[in-house]
């Protein structure tokens, strides 16, 4: 156990505890804008589907029900513009973080293999490489990497933490480069339906991949678009030559989504109305917080999509965290996402309308 845990960095969120205590002591209570966890209700039709499937005494399958695979392929076609996707092109997973953390291991990567991810990135990309004992490298432009030994290239558009969106042209160039060098591209697209000042595009779009899914996988989650973080529901889609072996490995590992959750995902992917309603909630919160932060002397960078504002006062991120904690507002320090974020903070707009209004008033 210690040999595995010793490979991992300190869990970053533990460092926020003193600031959380400061914010919680504010007379008006804490406004927690640090972790981007959904707070709005699970859509009623999803709850009903979950309840209807509650009498599920048998084991679910790792690949999911045919209805689930139909729902995923239908959504990929309708929402992402993907073409000719079949059940072989999809794989349900137990929340996207699980796959991010264990994908290098399940791909058989190890010492001497390299995993690449953006310089400002979700920390679990690095964790996954560490768990596999693979080497890892952060990039600004992946096509400038040395492809020698590079086995897995993570993309993240829209980005967590910055909200930056890669254009269709950038994605096309990166996919072509990766294919030329035999590098697997896995694109984390969990915020794709939350574009504000940009229209995010998937690597599965034919204009990007040329109608072929060879060497590419996209990762999607229902946590943000459908408020299903508590359900642990996500899926990968793309190259069947990658997903097929992963399915076999995951069967042996028992990595299956519960049967009621599978039924809930079918309902969620088949309904676009609740996604539009949730987007409207987030759009209003984003606008209010953005205006308040700018008025308080912050500069907002990127942030054209996702659930976060990437903000700076041109000082140490921890000084900014302390400044806001004194006002009862908790945010995430930018260095959680790499040294390049040391002068920024990530501000989530996933709090309730009442809490967002309180933050705006304090700012």
Phi, psi and omega in degrees: 000313183294328180297325178283311183296331180292342178283345190263150175287169174298135179298115193298326188293341177298331181292342183276349188306314179299323180288327176296321178295320177298313181296322181293337180280354179299139182304329180268006180085165182283145167246105186268105178246027185270300181268131183278061181265135180298146179235350182275161186297149169295133181307141186301320182294331178287316177301318181296320179295322178296313181296319181297334180260011185295330179275077183233076186286339183272167178291136171283165176264153179295322182283347179086168179290157173304325178297321178294315180295324175298317181296320180292311181296323177296318179293319179300320180288313185287315188268323185260348183077015179292151182240146172056040176271134180238181178299331179294342183268003185229152179211111175294146177225166188269067187083146186290329182298323179302314181291319179302315184290325189252356183300313179303319178295315182290338175278353180082018179285156181194200181306134182095339175271152182239141176241133181241145179210164183300152181298325171253114192204157168309124187299339185289341173300314178293319179302317180300318178295318180297318180299325180274356184064024176274162173278159180218153182215139176263145184230159167262313174232114185298334182288352176266000178287153170285118184285351181299120178077359181280115185252333185221124178244113177274129166251155178214097181218120356298148187279142162250112026254350196276341185075010179289143179245129174280132181288164177302322180293319178296315180299317181299316180296318182292316179298318179297316179297316182296317179296321179301327184255008177068035181256131177286127176260125172240118185256113178278107187243033189295342180253017189300328182274010182238056174269136182248305181248013177209160179248095184299146181239143179273153173293345179278352179293137183301332178292337180268312187264356179071019180083002178242139179261012180299124175078012180225145175222137174250144180243128182230152183228152174261002183300314188270312186290334184235010181059040184249030179302326181284349181270340185056073185226119179203176178201154173252151180213143179147225189299114180294339177288341174266313186288328180300306176299324177298320178301316180296317179298317183287333172298314179296327182273356180066032184270079186240145174277140182300151181300316177299323178295319178301317178296322179295321180294321177303314179295317184293318182288339180273359184233122179263343186297316182293332178293317177297318179298318180292322176301320180296320177300311182294323180299318180294317179294320179299313182299317181294314181291321180299313180297319181293318179295316178298319179292338180270002177101010177275158168246134179257128179244149183051240174063024180282354178204180179083194183250023187223154168249127181263104195238151179214149169245017181058046176215175175305136181301328181287331173294321178293318178302315180295318180301314181286327179298324177297338177261011177079016182246125180253128178231171181265130177291141184296334182287353170300335188252013178126155181304333181293347180262016190293348180243017180233164170230153176256122183249112180277142175250046179259006177283168179293163178303320182295317180289323176297318178299322178296318178297317180300316180297318182291325179286000000 
